[in-house]
């Protein structure tokens, strides 16, 4: 009985600390989710758009914007993932709009983090 009264609180404290540490690491990853290396530029006309929320961890969600862009390389799928916060506003994209996106490639998908200035055809 004496062992149980010592061991059980120690185990509870251990798992509490471990869960708290894990939660903090996932929260930090979630905050940095929308940041990409801006090494490439994709230009083209937006053919289709989709916006939805994706679950990341427990009560943390990502706001995902998918664009299908007709560019010189063909039809490209471009994705933007950002933390979904109440104060967060999603960028508005319209079909037929010319877009100039900055981001990076992962296989055949373009992950973008920002829209470059001058993204209209003149």
C-alpha positions in Angstrom: 0.0 0.0 0.0 2.8 2.4 0.9 4.5 1.7 -2.5 1.3 2.5 -4.4 0.8 5.8 -2.6 4.3 6.9 -3.8 4.4 5.3 -7.2 1.0 6.4 -8.5 1.5 10.1 -8.0 4.9 9.9 -9.5 3.5 8.2 -12.6 0.7 10.7 -12.9 3.2 13.6 -12.6 5.5 12.0 -15.2 2.7 11.6 -17.8 1.4 15.1 -17.1 4.8 16.6 -17.8 5.3 14.4 -20.9 1.9 15.4 -22.3 2.4 19.1 -21.6 5.8 19.0 -23.4 4.3 17.2 -26.4 1.5 19.8 -26.5 4.0 22.6 -26.5 6.0 21.1 -29.4 2.9 20.5 -31.5 1.7 24.1 -30.8 5.1 25.5 -31.9 4.9 23.4 -35.1 1.4 24.6 -35.7 2.4 28.3 -35.4 5.2 27.8 -37.9 3.0 25.7 -40.3 2.4 28.5 -42.9 6.0 29.4 -43.3 7.8 28.1 -46.4 11.0 28.7 -48.1 10.3 31.3 -50.8 12.7 29.9 -53.4 10.3 29.6 -56.3 7.7 31.6 -58.1 4.5 30.3 -59.8 2.6 32.5 -62.2 -0.6 31.7 -63.9 -4.4 31.9 -64.0 -6.5 30.4 -61.3 -8.8 27.7 -62.6 -10.3 26.4 -59.4 -10.2 27.2 -55.7 -11.1 25.3 -52.5 -10.8 26.3 -48.9 -11.4 24.1 -45.9 -10.1 23.4 -42.4 -8.0 20.4 -41.5 -7.4 19.0 -38.0 -3.8 19.2 -36.9 -3.6 18.1 -33.3 -6.3 17.9 -30.6 -8.1 21.3 -30.8 -5.6 22.9 -33.3 -6.8 23.3 -36.9 -5.2 24.4 -40.1 -6.8 26.6 -42.7 -6.0 25.2 -46.1 -6.4 27.0 -49.4 -6.0 24.9 -52.6 -5.6 26.5 -56.0 -5.4 24.9 -59.4 -3.3 27.2 -61.5 -2.8 27.1 -65.3 0.8 28.1 -65.9 3.5 27.6 -68.5 4.3 24.2 -66.9 0.7 23.0 -67.2 -2.0 22.7 -64.5 -0.4 23.0 -61.1 -1.9 22.4 -57.6 -0.9 25.1 -55.2 -1.6 24.7 -51.5 -1.4 27.2 -48.6 -1.6 25.9 -45.0 -1.9 28.4 -42.1 -2.9 28.1 -38.5 -6.7 28.6 -38.1 -7.2 31.3 -35.5 -10.3 33.4 -34.9 -8.4 36.6 -35.8 -7.0 35.0 -39.0 -8.4 36.1 -42.4 -8.1 33.8 -45.4 -6.9 35.3 -48.6 -9.6 35.5 -51.2 -9.0 34.0 -54.6 -11.3 34.1 -57.6 -11.5 31.9 -60.7 -9.9 33.5 -63.7 -7.7 35.8 -61.6 -4.0 36.0 -62.5 -1.8 35.0 -59.5 1.9 35.3 -58.8 2.7 33.0 -55.8 5.9 32.6 -53.9 6.8 29.3 -52.2 8.5 26.0 -52.7 8.0 22.7 -54.6 7.3 19.3 -52.9 7.3 16.8 -55.7 4.5 18.0 -58.1 2.7 20.3 -55.6 3.5 23.9 -55.0 3.3 25.1 -51.4 3.0 28.9 -51.2 3.2 31.3 -48.3 2.7 34.7 -50.0 1.2 36.4 -53.0 3.7 38.6 -54.7 2.9 42.2 -55.6 2.0 43.1 -59.1 0.0 39.9 -59.5 -2.2 41.3 -62.2 -1.6 41.1 -66.0 -0.9 44.4 -67.5 
